[in-house]
Each structure stands twice: as structure tokens, then as C-alpha cells.
């Protein structure tokens, strides 16, 4: 598994560009301000020294205050898995790159299907099972909204469905304060204690800012609840060019920085040192009808630029890439996903979500596409790794030994390095035509379908101890018992 490799080789913004964006961000904070609709957040900002207009609820910040609060946030955070050896842990920050799923789709596309259906709770469990065995998907961000669950029970059931089917890190958006509390309590049971969960947090949460420049009352409550409990938190924004942000990419980045830094500041005022990620979900709109676009190359550019801004602020980043506006797993789905994933990963995006499984403007989560994107991510991570140049890889001694007109097929040097120098695909076909035809002549989509079905038709494995599962069913309100089987 290639993960946590340093990106940053691709830089769509120059140092001068970054400084100019930062300068404009500070002007927005001091001259335009942010509307804060949550009373506790408003009180915290005012107490910290921000200028509050109680009538309009507009809060303006001196740049020095912004930077002082931002610097309280850790520049590197641990998002852990649940393998004892730490092999599934993610060290988020700098230019280290990790890629995984995202959320939250309202529809699901079953293996082999071209149409979709409304998503259900059981789909989250099955997506988690598939993510668990796809080695290039580094984390499971809850990617489905369960249409068959009441709102007050969504949080605990979404997290519960995932935590019992994968040991990879689980992140999810949250919907109610009580839900946040129940999820944390469930995670503490799994960890063994509250202290153990805080030492090795295997869950994290998302509470959004509304672009442009609005801290919603409900999302404010959710962010404060997570921060008070010292749970890793993302407070991202989704400014859309020409709709909720200027049409220009640079203007969009200004809006995104102001929005997400507002969330970073709030988390630090609630609990200094809260592990929080700078968040970007920026994209463009289809100017014909103003709908959101997920597969645009501009989304890749925006999130690559946002990664550079997060590096400037010395914050880990939750970035977006890898989606497609295609309705089926066709060529469009492949090239749109590959382009944005490559751009953002090479720019050093840290926690790149939505990079596996999404079609149709983020409205549909596809089992087949999870498998296809696992292959794309593997190739992207090989590109992030780059070319290693040292005495061993330059191979002069080997070149000298083989000499003119020789070959390297039987070389010990070849055997030693062939598996780490080259990406070994699991899905791609590299056979000759006759061999491919003899095996059924299946295309990549058909092979992905077969892989997904093989996983889903196998007996599921529980990732939570049986005694803990019984406690969760008995003590956590609203949990569906079948999730803990």
C-alpha cells in the first residue's frame, strides 16, 4: 500500500499568488466579515476580541487575531485505524497524501447496474466491507445517506454500520448533537475507554460552513460539540464559482479560505489544540442551468490550490477529488476521476475524500466505481511517489556488470526492485488479445463488477468484539441490531 507519500510537486499557485490570496482573505475578515448565527459562537468570537454587530450578527476579525487562533491548531494530526500495528493509521499534514471515499450520496448503483436506487443503511455496511479489502483506499468516509433511517438515528447507525465492517479510519458528517454524543460513546466502547479513543482517534467528524461567509446555527452546534469532545473535526466549505463564489478560481479560493478558517478559529476557541482540518469542497457550476459539477478539471485546480493555501497556513487539509458527472462507469467516469485525483494528490492534498465511488454529481455511490477508483488511486499514488534517485536506483554497478548488449531479466537487482518500482495493477488487463478473449473478453467495468460481487457474496466479518457489540445494542439508543451481527 502506498500512502502518506509527500506530494507538492505540482504547484498551480506561485508564492506570490499565495501571498495575494492570503492578503485578500485577511481583507475579507476585517472589512466584510462573517455572519454568525449561533449564539455561543458569537459570544466566543466577541470574547476573543472580534468586532460583533449584534443586529446583523456580522463578525469582523483583525488579521492578527485570525492568525493567532489558526496557529493554535495542530499542523499534523493522527487519524487512526484499528490495526494494533498502526498499519492503517494516517498522519495528516504537510504534503502527505491519503485518498478515500466521501459523502453523502442519496443513491446507490449496484454491482453491474447502470441505473440507481435510493440508498439504505445496509449499503453503508456493504460499502465498508468493500473498502476494507481495497488496499489503495486509505480511509472510509461515510459515503451514503440511509434513506430508511429516521434523522435522529442517522449518526449512530451510519458510524455503527461502518465501524463493524472496516478497521480503516471512519469519518462522517453529523446531523444531531445527540447523535454526535452517541457516536462518541459507541467509539469509546470500541476503544476500551474515553482516554484510549482520544489517544488513537479512529473516528472524525464533519460540520460545514455555508458559503459565502455564514456560520449556520445547527452546524455551529455540531462543530462545538465535536471540538468540546476533542474529536478530530473538519469544518469545510463548498463555494461554487459563479453561484456562491466569484466566477474566477482565485476568487473562489478567497471565499473558501475565509469560510473554513472561520471553522478552524471556532474550534480553537472552544478547545485550544482541537485537531481540525482546513476543508475545501470547491467546484464550479454548469453555467447553462447553475447545477453543481463534480467532474470538472477546475475542481481539481481549486482543490490543488486550496492544498497550497493549507500548507501556507500550516494546517492539514481535507480536499476533494476523484468524482465524475457521468451516470455510468464509462470512459468519462474514468478520465474525470483520474484528472482531478492526480492534480490534487500531486499538489500535496492530505485527506483527499470523494476519490472513490462517486458518479452523477455526487448523487450516486457505485460499488463498481469503488473498485475502478481503487486502481486509479494506486496509479496516482505511484505518480506521487515519483522517481527515487540514489546509488541503488541509478544502478551503475549493475550497468557495468551487464555491459553492452546484455540484459537485466535475470538480474538480482531486477528481482529486488521490481515490486516497489512498478505499480502492479489488480484490475487492469495487460494480457495479449488472445489470452484476454480466452478469459472471457471482459472490460474493466465487468471485472470490477466481479470483484465487488466476490467480496459482497462472502460471509461478512465483524470488526468489533462480540461483547462490545452486545453492549452497543443494549446501551446505544437507536442502533439497528443487525449492524452488530
Secondary structure, 3 states (H helix, E strand, C coil): CCCCEECCCCCCCCHHHHHHHHHHHHHHHHHHCEEECCHHHHHHHHHHCCEEECCCCEEECCHHHHHHHHCCCCCEEEECCCCCCCCCCEEEECCEEEECCCCCECEEECCCCCCCEECCHHHHHHHHHHHHHCCCCCCEECCECCCCCCHHHHHHHHHHHHHCCCCCCEEEECCCHHHHHHHHHHHHHHHCCHHHHHHCCCEEEECCCECCCEECHHHHHHHHHHHHCCCCEECCECCEECCCECCCHHHHHHHHHHHHHHHHHHHHHHCCCCCEEEEECCEEEECCCCEECCCCHHHHHHHHHHHHHHHHCCCCEEEECCCCCCCCCCHHHHHHHHHHHHHHHHCCCCEEECCCCEECCCCEEEHHHHHHHHHHHHHHHHHHHCCCCCHHHHCHHHHHHHCCCCCCCCCHHHHHHHHHHCCCCCCCCCCCHHHHHHCCCCCHHHHHHHHHHHHHHCCCCCCCCHHHHHHHHHHCCCCCHHHHC
